[in-house]
Amino acid sequence: MNKPKITIHYCVLCQWLLRSGWLAQELLSTFGQDLGEVALAPASKGVFEVYYNDQLIWCRIKDGGFPEAKELKRRVRDLLCPDRDLGHIDKHTK
């Protein structure tokens, strides 16, 4: 079974590399061995998008800003393993 790939496209001119790297670290810390890779892809023109394989799961323009780590983790979890409990992240939203 192929493991999913997360790709974070970020605007280089806007200097969003650190934000992208932090979110990548958060995803790897939570999902570790369940992901095939988390990639950072330089972009331009204010782009900040997160893809699960080829599916767009976050867009800065459409979703109104940047994701909080817990929201991005929820979106990845919902595609990767919907029954998985995210611990304290899920407890504060139920």
C-alpha positions as CSV (number, residue, x, y, z in Angstrom):
1,M,0.0,0.0,0.0
2,N,1.3,3.4,-1.0
3,K,1.4,5.9,1.8
4,P,0.0,9.4,1.2
5,K,2.1,12.4,0.3
6,I,1.4,15.8,1.8
7,T,2.7,18.8,-0.2
8,I,2.8,22.3,1.2
9,H,3.1,25.0,-1.5
10,Y,4.3,28.3,0.0
11,C,5.1,31.7,-1.4
12,V,8.9,32.3,-1.3
13,L,8.5,36.1,-1.8
14,C,6.1,36.2,1.2
15,Q,8.7,34.3,3.3
16,W,6.4,31.6,4.4
17,L,9.0,28.9,4.6
18,L,9.2,28.8,8.4
19,R,5.4,28.5,8.7
20,S,5.4,25.7,6.2
21,G,8.3,23.9,7.9
22,W,6.5,24.2,11.3
23,L,3.3,22.7,9.9
24,A,5.3,19.9,8.2
25,Q,6.9,19.2,11.5
26,E,3.5,19.1,13.3
27,L,2.1,16.7,10.7
28,L,5.1,14.4,10.9
29,S,5.0,14.5,14.7
30,T,1.4,13.4,14.7
31,F,1.2,11.0,11.7
32,G,4.8,9.9,11.4
33,Q,4.9,6.4,9.9
34,D,1.5,6.7,8.3
35,L,2.7,9.3,5.8
36,G,5.0,8.6,2.8
37,E,6.4,12.1,2.9
38,V,5.7,15.7,3.7
39,A,7.2,18.0,1.0
40,L,7.7,21.7,0.8
41,A,7.2,23.2,-2.6
42,P,8.2,26.8,-3.3
43,A,5.6,28.9,-5.0
44,S,4.9,32.6,-5.7
45,K,2.1,35.2,-5.8
46,G,0.9,34.7,-2.2
47,V,0.2,30.9,-2.6
48,F,-0.2,28.8,0.5
49,E,-1.8,25.5,-0.3
50,V,-1.7,22.1,1.3
51,Y,-2.4,18.9,-0.8
52,Y,-3.1,15.4,0.4
53,N,-1.8,13.5,-2.6
54,D,-3.4,15.5,-5.4
55,Q,-6.4,16.7,-3.3
56,L,-6.3,20.3,-2.1
57,I,-7.1,20.3,1.6
58,W,-6.2,23.9,2.5
59,C,-6.0,27.1,0.4
60,R,-5.1,30.4,2.1
61,I,-7.4,32.3,-0.2
62,K,-10.4,30.0,-0.1
63,D,-10.1,29.1,3.6
64,G,-9.4,32.6,4.8
65,G,-5.8,32.6,6.0
66,F,-3.4,30.0,7.4
67,P,-4.4,26.8,9.1
68,E,-4.0,26.3,12.8
69,A,-2.0,23.0,13.3
70,K,-5.0,21.3,14.9
71,E,-7.3,22.1,11.9
72,L,-4.8,20.9,9.4
73,K,-4.2,17.7,11.5
74,R,-8.0,17.1,11.5
75,R,-8.2,17.4,7.7
76,V,-5.3,15.0,7.2
77,R,-6.7,12.6,9.8
78,D,-10.2,12.7,8.1
79,L,-8.6,11.4,4.9
80,L,-5.9,9.2,6.3
81,C,-7.6,7.4,9.2
82,P,-11.0,8.9,10.0
83,D,-11.5,6.7,13.2
84,R,-8.2,7.9,14.7
85,D,-8.5,9.9,17.9
86,L,-6.3,13.0,18.0
87,G,-6.4,13.2,21.8
88,H,-6.6,16.7,23.2
89,I,-7.3,18.2,19.8
90,D,-10.6,16.2,19.5
91,K,-11.5,16.7,23.1
92,H,-11.8,20.5,22.8
93,T,-14.1,20.3,19.8
94,K,-16.7,17.7,20.9
